[in-house]
Amino acid sequence: MNRQLTAIIEREGNEYVSLCPEMDVASQGDTIDEARRNLCEALELFFEMASHEEVKERLHNEVYVTNVEVAVG
């Protein structure tokens, strides 16, 4: 079974950090593609090892990625 999840990837120094907010799982890589692949691997390992109860407890079903505008200084 496949599941669509969100991947947020941002540059931190010389690396890219990837985060899946639905499961609160993160990884990293030297490139965007590597960070994405490593996140997929981390998620697959999590789903292999976690109990059904842990998955259910950690899963955030509604995650919204949007922009906001704020006043600065």
N, CA, C and O atoms as CSV, one atom per row, in Angstrom:
chain,resi,resn,atom,element,x,y,z
A,1,MET,N,N,0.841,-1.179,0.000
A,1,MET,CA,C,0.000,0.000,0.000
A,1,MET,C,C,0.891,1.248,0.000
A,1,MET,O,O,1.862,1.319,0.753
A,2,ASN,N,N,0.570,2.195,-0.815
A,2,ASN,CA,C,1.307,3.458,-0.854
A,2,ASN,C,C,0.470,4.566,-0.220
A,2,ASN,O,O,-0.759,4.519,-0.241
A,3,ARG,N,N,1.140,5.540,0.333
A,3,ARG,CA,C,0.466,6.678,0.961
A,3,ARG,C,C,1.172,7.952,0.538
A,3,ARG,O,O,2.402,8.006,0.549
A,4,GLN,N,N,0.426,8.970,0.168
A,4,GLN,CA,C,0.987,10.276,-0.176
A,4,GLN,C,C,1.253,11.045,1.110
A,4,GLN,O,O,0.358,11.194,1.942
A,5,LEU,N,N,2.473,11.531,1.278
A,5,LEU,CA,C,2.849,12.314,2.440
A,5,LEU,C,C,3.549,13.581,1.968
A,5,LEU,O,O,3.998,13.661,0.824
A,6,THR,N,N,3.637,14.553,2.839
A,6,THR,CA,C,4.266,15.830,2.526
A,6,THR,C,C,5.761,15.761,2.835
A,6,THR,O,O,6.166,15.199,3.853
A,7,ALA,N,N,6.573,16.335,1.953
A,7,ALA,CA,C,8.014,16.461,2.202
A,7,ALA,C,C,8.373,17.938,2.111
A,7,ALA,O,O,8.159,18.576,1.080
A,8,ILE,N,N,8.915,18.471,3.184
A,8,ILE,CA,C,9.406,19.846,3.209
A,8,ILE,C,C,10.922,19.766,3.229
A,8,ILE,O,O,11.506,19.136,4.110
A,9,ILE,N,N,11.554,20.400,2.264
A,9,ILE,CA,C,13.009,20.339,2.153
A,9,ILE,C,C,13.560,21.755,2.168
A,9,ILE,O,O,13.117,22.617,1.409
A,10,GLU,N,N,14.533,21.980,3.043
A,10,GLU,CA,C,15.154,23.298,3.100
A,10,GLU,C,C,16.665,23.155,3.224
A,10,GLU,O,O,17.183,22.183,3.774
A,11,ARG,N,N,17.344,24.150,2.698
A,11,ARG,CA,C,18.807,24.153,2.761
A,11,ARG,C,C,19.251,24.617,4.142
A,11,ARG,O,O,18.738,25.600,4.676
A,12,GLU,N,N,20.205,23.897,4.708
A,12,GLU,CA,C,20.839,24.283,5.967
A,12,GLU,C,C,22.338,24.152,5.776
A,12,GLU,O,O,22.884,23.049,5.807
A,13,GLY,N,N,22.996,25.275,5.581
A,13,GLY,CA,C,24.434,25.248,5.318
A,13,GLY,C,C,24.719,24.580,3.991
A,13,GLY,O,O,24.207,25.008,2.957
A,14,ASN,N,N,25.534,23.533,4.008
A,14,ASN,CA,C,25.887,22.812,2.790
A,14,ASN,C,C,25.014,21.588,2.538
A,14,ASN,O,O,25.280,20.824,1.610
A,15,GLU,N,N,23.968,21.390,3.355
A,15,GLU,CA,C,23.106,20.220,3.237
A,15,GLU,C,C,21.660,20.650,3.060
A,15,GLU,O,O,21.314,21.826,3.166
A,16,TYR,N,N,20.832,19.657,2.787
A,16,TYR,CA,C,19.392,19.862,2.722
A,16,TYR,C,C,18.742,18.973,3.770
A,16,TYR,O,O,19.075,17.795,3.896
A,17,VAL,N,N,17.821,19.545,4.512
A,17,VAL,CA,C,17.087,18.813,5.540
A,17,VAL,C,C,15.677,18.585,5.022
A,17,VAL,O,O,15.029,19.502,4.516
A,18,SER,N,N,15.214,17.352,5.156
A,18,SER,CA,C,13.870,17.004,4.695
A,18,SER,C,C,13.026,16.575,5.888
A,18,SER,O,O,13.509,15.896,6.794
A,19,LEU,N,N,11.772,16.977,5.876
A,19,LEU,CA,C,10.847,16.701,6.976
A,19,LEU,C,C,9.512,16.254,6.426
A,19,LEU,O,O,8.993,16.834,5.472
A,20,CYS,N,N,8.963,15.223,7.031
A,20,CYS,CA,C,7.587,14.808,6.768
A,20,CYS,C,C,6.761,15.215,7.981
A,20,CYS,O,O,6.819,14.542,9.010
A,21,PRO,N,N,5.985,16.312,7.885
A,21,PRO,CA,C,5.257,16.790,9.054
A,21,PRO,C,C,4.127,15.859,9.505
A,21,PRO,O,O,3.768,15.865,10.682
A,22,GLU,N,N,3.564,15.067,8.600
A,22,GLU,CA,C,2.496,14.148,9.006
A,22,GLU,C,C,2.979,13.120,10.016
A,22,GLU,O,O,2.238,12.740,10.923
A,23,MET,N,N,4.231,12.664,9.861
A,23,MET,CA,C,4.759,11.621,10.735
A,23,MET,C,C,5.851,12.127,11.663
A,23,MET,O,O,6.325,11.382,12.520
A,24,ASP,N,N,6.255,13.381,11.506
A,24,ASP,CA,C,7.338,13.969,12.299
A,24,ASP,C,C,8.623,13.147,12.155
A,24,ASP,O,O,9.290,12.819,13.137
A,25,VAL,N,N,8.946,12.824,10.893
A,25,VAL,CA,C,10.165,12.087,10.554
A,25,VAL,C,C,11.014,13.005,9.689
A,25,VAL,O,O,10.498,13.685,8.802
A,26,ALA,N,N,12.320,13.024,9.947
A,26,ALA,CA,C,13.222,13.901,9.200
A,26,ALA,C,C,14.438,13.125,8.721
A,26,ALA,O,O,14.764,12.058,9.241
A,27,SER,N,N,15.102,13.690,7.714
A,27,SER,CA,C,16.353,13.149,7.207
A,27,SER,C,C,17.135,14.293,6.577
A,27,SER,O,O,16.780,15.459,6.750
A,28,GLN,N,N,18.192,13.968,5.851
A,28,GLN,CA,C,19.005,15.005,5.220
A,28,GLN,C,C,19.774,14.415,4.058
A,28,GLN,O,O,19.793,13.200,3.863
A,29,GLY,N,N,20.412,15.286,3.284
A,29,GLY,CA,C,21.239,14.846,2.170
A,29,GLY,C,C,22.038,16.003,1.620
A,29,GLY,O,O,21.801,17.159,1.971
A,30,ASP,N,N,22.978,15.690,0.763
A,30,ASP,CA,C,23.827,16.717,0.159
A,30,ASP,C,C,23.117,17.467,-0.969
A,30,ASP,O,O,23.498,18.588,-1.305
A,31,THR,N,N,22.085,16.851,-1.553
A,31,THR,CA,C,21.297,17.481,-2.615
A,31,THR,C,C,19.820,17.358,-2.260
A,31,THR,O,O,19.449,16.619,-1.349
A,32,ILE,N,N,18.991,18.085,-2.984
A,32,ILE,CA,C,17.542,17.988,-2.761
A,32,ILE,C,C,17.073,16.561,-3.030
A,32,ILE,O,O,16.318,15.995,-2.240
A,33,ASP,N,N,17.516,15.981,-4.136
A,33,ASP,CA,C,17.109,14.614,-4.466
A,33,ASP,C,C,17.550,13.612,-3.415
A,33,ASP,O,O,16.794,12.711,-3.052
A,34,GLU,N,N,18.773,13.768,-2.927
A,34,GLU,CA,C,19.265,12.853,-1.894
A,34,GLU,C,C,18.465,13.017,-0.600
A,34,GLU,O,O,18.132,12.025,0.049
A,35,ALA,N,N,18.159,14.248,-0.225
A,35,ALA,CA,C,17.366,14.490,0.984
A,35,ALA,C,C,15.978,13.873,0.841
A,35,ALA,O,O,15.440,13.320,1.800
A,36,ARG,N,N,15.403,13.967,-0.347
A,36,ARG,CA,C,14.073,13.389,-0.606
A,36,ARG,C,C,14.141,11.859,-0.532
A,36,ARG,O,O,13.302,11.229,0.113
A,37,ARG,N,N,15.133,11.269,-1.187
A,37,ARG,CA,C,15.284,9.806,-1.160
A,37,ARG,C,C,15.531,9.310,0.269
A,37,ARG,O,O,14.958,8.307,0.693
A,38,ASN,N,N,16.389,10.023,1.005
A,38,ASN,CA,C,16.676,9.616,2.382
A,38,ASN,C,C,15.445,9.725,3.268
A,38,ASN,O,O,15.256,8.910,4.170
A,39,LEU,N,N,14.602,10.733,3.016
A,39,LEU,CA,C,13.362,10.855,3.781
A,39,LEU,C,C,12.439,9.683,3.463
A,39,LEU,O,O,11.832,9.109,4.367
A,40,CYS,N,N,12.330,9.328,2.198
A,40,CYS,CA,C,11.504,8.171,1.826
A,40,CYS,C,C,11.996,6.911,2.524
A,40,CYS,O,O,11.199,6.127,3.040
A,41,GLU,N,N,13.305,6.721,2.538
A,41,GLU,CA,C,13.878,5.549,3.209
A,41,GLU,C,C,13.585,5.576,4.710
A,41,GLU,O,O,13.229,4.550,5.290
A,42,ALA,N,N,13.732,6.740,5.338
A,42,ALA,CA,C,13.457,6.867,6.773
A,42,ALA,C,C,11.989,6.569,7.073
A,42,ALA,O,O,11.671,5.917,8.067
A,43,LEU,N,N,11.101,7.049,6.209
A,43,LEU,CA,C,9.671,6.784,6.400
A,43,LEU,C,C,9.349,5.305,6.223
A,43,LEU,O,O,8.584,4.735,7.000
A,44,GLU,N,N,9.934,4.685,5.201
A,44,GLU,CA,C,9.703,3.258,4.988
A,44,GLU,C,C,10.187,2.441,6.181
A,44,GLU,O,O,9.511,1.505,6.609
A,45,LEU,N,N,11.350,2.790,6.717
A,45,LEU,CA,C,11.863,2.099,7.903
A,45,LEU,C,C,10.951,2.323,9.107
A,45,LEU,O,O,10.688,1.400,9.879
A,46,PHE,N,N,10.470,3.558,9.259
A,46,PHE,CA,C,9.549,3.841,10.362
A,46,PHE,C,C,8.308,2.967,10.261
A,46,PHE,O,O,7.901,2.350,11.245
A,47,PHE,N,N,7.697,2.909,9.063
A,47,PHE,CA,C,6.477,2.118,8.895
A,47,PHE,C,C,6.734,0.624,9.084
A,47,PHE,O,O,5.847,-0.097,9.541
A,48,GLU,N,N,7.938,0.146,8.740
A,48,GLU,CA,C,8.288,-1.259,8.970
A,48,GLU,C,C,8.389,-1.580,10.457
A,48,GLU,O,O,7.959,-2.645,10.903
A,49,MET,N,N,8.964,-0.643,11.224
A,49,MET,CA,C,9.280,-0.924,12.623
A,49,MET,C,C,8.191,-0.501,13.609
A,49,MET,O,O,8.071,-1.097,14.679
A,50,ALA,N,N,7.415,0.490,13.278
A,50,ALA,CA,C,6.431,1.036,14.223
A,50,ALA,C,C,5.203,0.139,14.309
A,50,ALA,O,O,4.795,-0.487,13.331
A,51,SER,N,N,4.638,0.095,15.486
A,51,SER,CA,C,3.382,-0.632,15.658
A,51,SER,C,C,2.247,0.183,15.052
A,51,SER,O,O,2.382,1.385,14.825
A,52,HIS,N,N,1.149,-0.473,14.798
A,52,HIS,CA,C,-0.034,0.213,14.261
A,52,HIS,C,C,-0.462,1.344,15.191
A,52,HIS,O,O,-0.880,2.407,14.731
A,53,GLU,N,N,-0.357,1.117,16.487
A,53,GLU,CA,C,-0.741,2.128,17.467
A,53,GLU,C,C,0.173,3.352,17.395
A,53,GLU,O,O,-0.296,4.486,17.488
A,54,GLU,N,N,1.476,3.119,17.229
A,54,GLU,CA,C,2.406,4.244,17.143
A,54,GLU,C,C,2.166,5.064,15.891
A,54,GLU,O,O,2.202,6.294,15.935
A,55,VAL,N,N,1.922,4.396,14.776
A,55,VAL,CA,C,1.623,5.110,13.531
A,55,VAL,C,C,0.366,5.949,13.718
A,55,VAL,O,O,0.337,7.124,13.352
A,56,LYS,N,N,-0.651,5.356,14.278
A,56,LYS,CA,C,-1.925,6.052,14.497
A,56,LYS,C,C,-1.749,7.253,15.430
A,56,LYS,O,O,-2.350,8.306,15.215
A,57,GLU,N,N,-0.924,7.088,16.460
A,57,GLU,CA,C,-0.685,8.155,17.443
A,57,GLU,C,C,0.090,9.326,16.834
A,57,GLU,O,O,-0.198,10.484,17.137
A,58,ARG,N,N,1.072,9.028,15.976
A,58,ARG,CA,C,1.938,10.082,15.420
A,58,ARG,C,C,1.364,10.755,14.190
A,58,ARG,O,O,1.750,11.879,13.867
A,59,LEU,N,N,0.445,10.089,13.492
A,59,LEU,CA,C,-0.053,10.596,12.216
A,59,LEU,C,C,-0.888,11.868,12.393
A,59,LEU,O,O,-1.852,11.895,13.159
A,60,HIS,N,N,-0.500,12.902,11.679
A,60,HIS,CA,C,-1.269,14.137,11.616
A,60,HIS,C,C,-1.965,14.138,10.255
A,60,HIS,O,O,-1.320,14.343,9.227
A,61,ASN,N,N,-3.274,13.910,10.248
A,61,ASN,CA,C,-4.001,13.758,8.989
A,61,ASN,C,C,-4.151,15.047,8.209
A,61,ASN,O,O,-4.225,15.017,6.980
A,62,GLU,N,N,-4.196,16.162,8.883
A,62,GLU,CA,C,-4.388,17.430,8.178
A,62,GLU,C,C,-3.148,18.300,8.344
A,62,GLU,O,O,-2.899,18.863,9.410
A,63,VAL,N,N,-2.385,18.397,7.272
A,63,VAL,CA,C,-1.190,19.237,7.244
A,63,VAL,C,C,-1.355,20.173,6.059
A,63,VAL,O,O,-1.632,19.731,4.944
A,64,TYR,N,N,-1.188,21.449,6.298
A,64,TYR,CA,C,-1.342,22.441,5.244
A,64,TYR,C,C,-0.032,23.201,5.090
A,64,TYR,O,O,0.536,23.681,6.071
A,65,VAL,N,N,0.431,23.304,3.879
A,65,VAL,CA,C,1.639,24.078,3.573
A,65,VAL,C,C,1.182,25.293,2.787
A,65,VAL,O,O,0.584,25.161,1.719
A,66,THR,N,N,1.461,26.472,3.316
A,66,THR,CA,C,1.000,27.711,2.701
A,66,THR,C,C,1.999,28.818,2.997
A,66,THR,O,O,2.968,28.610,3.727
A,67,ASN,N,N,1.764,29.979,2.437
A,67,ASN,CA,C,2.572,31.162,2.730
A,67,ASN,C,C,1.787,32.101,3.625
A,67,ASN,O,O,0.559,32.156,3.560
A,68,VAL,N,N,2.491,32.827,4.447
A,68,VAL,CA,C,1.872,33.866,5.264
A,68,VAL,C,C,2.656,35.148,5.079
A,68,VAL,O,O,3.848,35.111,4.774
A,69,GLU,N,N,2.002,36.274,5.261
A,69,GLU,CA,C,2.663,37.567,5.163
A,69,GLU,C,C,2.651,38.213,6.537
A,69,GLU,O,O,1.601,38.317,7.171
A,70,VAL,N,N,3.811,38.642,6.992
A,70,VAL,CA,C,3.923,39.281,8.301
A,70,VAL,C,C,4.707,40.579,8.175
A,70,VAL,O,O,5.559,40.731,7.299
A,71,ALA,N,N,4.400,41.507,9.067
A,71,ALA,CA,C,5.147,42.756,9.097
A,71,ALA,C,C,6.497,42.514,9.756
A,71,ALA,O,O,6.581,41.840,10.783
A,72,VAL,N,N,7.541,43.058,9.169
A,72,VAL,CA,C,8.895,42.891,9.690
A,72,VAL,C,C,9.479,44.254,9.979
A,72,VAL,O,O,9.518,45.126,9.111
A,73,GLY,N,N,9.936,44.431,11.212
A,73,GLY,CA,C,10.642,45.588,11.691
A,73,GLY,C,C,10.183,46.896,11.230
A,73,GLY,O,O,10.753,47.919,11.610
